[in-house]
Amino acid sequence: MAQSFCDLRVWRDGMNLAIEVYRQTAEFPKHELFGLTQQMRRAAVSVPSNIAEGKGRWSAKEFRQFLFNARGSLLELQTQIMIAQELEYLSEEQGQSTLKLASQVGRSLSGLINSLSETAA
């Protein structure tokens, strides 16, 4: 297993996703600053943050729980991206590109969760 959370590909991908969300939401209308902008940013930051925090825990079971939290934040973010597309705050291309990156993070999270489940069994 990786020595540091920084060594985890899923954490690096989560960081890239969070940075992309920050860049995209910078273009949202100012009246969304405390609405959708803030919600998306918090959910996006929560993904790599939960991965990092979980990696610092003592057991695989605890790590897995934080990965589930990261997955929940990721699903929340995907929903918010779709809302932003419907409101035309994101173009179809921006939304699809970000959703594709989010899906990759989701697949990596699922793989890591499954691998931890196998080691715990």
C-alpha positions in Angstrom: 0.0 0.0 0.0 1.1 3.6 -0.6 3.1 5.2 2.2 1.5 8.6 2.0 -1.9 9.9 0.8 0.1 11.9 -1.7 1.2 8.6 -3.3 -2.4 7.6 -4.0 -3.5 8.2 -7.6 -7.1 8.6 -6.4 -6.0 11.5 -4.1 -4.1 13.2 -7.0 -7.1 12.8 -9.3 -9.4 14.2 -6.5 -7.1 17.2 -6.2 -7.2 17.8 -10.0 -11.0 17.6 -9.8 -11.2 20.1 -6.9 -8.9 22.5 -8.8 -11.0 22.2 -11.9 -14.2 22.9 -10.0 -12.6 26.0 -8.4 -11.6 27.3 -11.9 -15.1 26.7 -13.3 -17.1 28.1 -10.5 -15.0 31.3 -10.6 -17.1 32.1 -13.7 -20.4 31.5 -12.0 -22.7 34.5 -11.5 -21.9 36.5 -8.4 -25.3 35.9 -6.9 -24.3 32.2 -6.6 -21.3 32.9 -4.5 -23.0 31.6 -1.3 -25.1 29.1 -3.1 -24.1 26.6 -5.8 -20.5 27.9 -6.0 -19.8 27.3 -2.4 -21.6 23.9 -2.4 -19.6 22.7 -5.3 -16.4 23.9 -3.9 -17.0 22.3 -0.5 -18.0 18.9 -2.1 -15.0 19.0 -4.4 -12.5 19.8 -1.6 -14.1 17.1 0.6 -13.2 14.3 -1.8 -9.3 14.5 -1.6 -9.6 15.7 2.1 -11.5 12.6 3.2 -9.0 10.4 1.3 -6.1 12.1 3.0 -7.7 11.9 6.4 -8.6 8.3 6.0 -5.1 7.4 4.9 -3.9 8.7 8.3 -6.1 6.4 10.3 -4.9 3.3 12.0 -7.0 0.6 10.4 -8.2 -0.3 6.9 -11.8 -0.3 8.3 -11.4 3.4 9.3 -9.7 4.2 6.0 -12.6 2.6 4.1 -15.2 4.7 6.0 -13.4 7.9 4.9 -13.3 6.6 1.4 -17.1 6.1 1.6 -17.4 9.7 2.8 -15.3 10.8 -0.2 -17.6 8.9 -2.5 -20.6 10.6 -1.0 -19.1 14.0 -1.6 -18.3 13.0 -5.1 -21.9 11.9 -5.9 -23.1 15.2 -4.4 -20.6 17.1 -6.6 -21.8 15.2 -9.7 -25.4 16.2 -9.0 -24.3 19.8 -8.6 -22.4 19.8 -11.9 -25.6 18.6 -13.6 -27.5 21.4 -11.9 -24.9 24.0 -13.1 -25.3 22.6 -16.6 -29.1 22.9 -16.5 -28.7 26.5 -15.3 -26.2 27.1 -18.1 -23.5 28.2 -15.6 -21.4 25.4 -17.3 -21.3 24.7 -20.9 -22.2 21.2 -22.1 -18.5 20.6 -22.8 -17.3 21.9 -19.4 -19.9 19.9 -17.6 -19.2 16.7 -19.5 -15.4 17.1 -19.0 -15.8 17.6 -15.3 -18.3 14.7 -15.0 -15.8 12.5 -16.8 -13.0 13.4 -14.4 -15.4 12.8 -11.5 -16.3 9.4 -12.9 -12.7 8.4 -13.0 -12.3 9.4 -9.4 -15.3 7.4 -8.6 -14.0 4.3 -10.3 -10.6 4.7 -8.5 -12.4 5.1 -5.1 -14.5 2.0 -5.7 -11.4 0.0 -6.6 -9.6 1.1 -3.5 -12.6 0.4 -1.3 -12.9 -3.1 -2.8 -9.2 -3.8 -2.3 -9.5 -2.7 1.4 -12.6 -4.9 1.7 -10.6 -7.9 0.4 -7.8 -7.4 2.8 -10.1 -7.0 5.8 -11.9 -10.3 5.0 
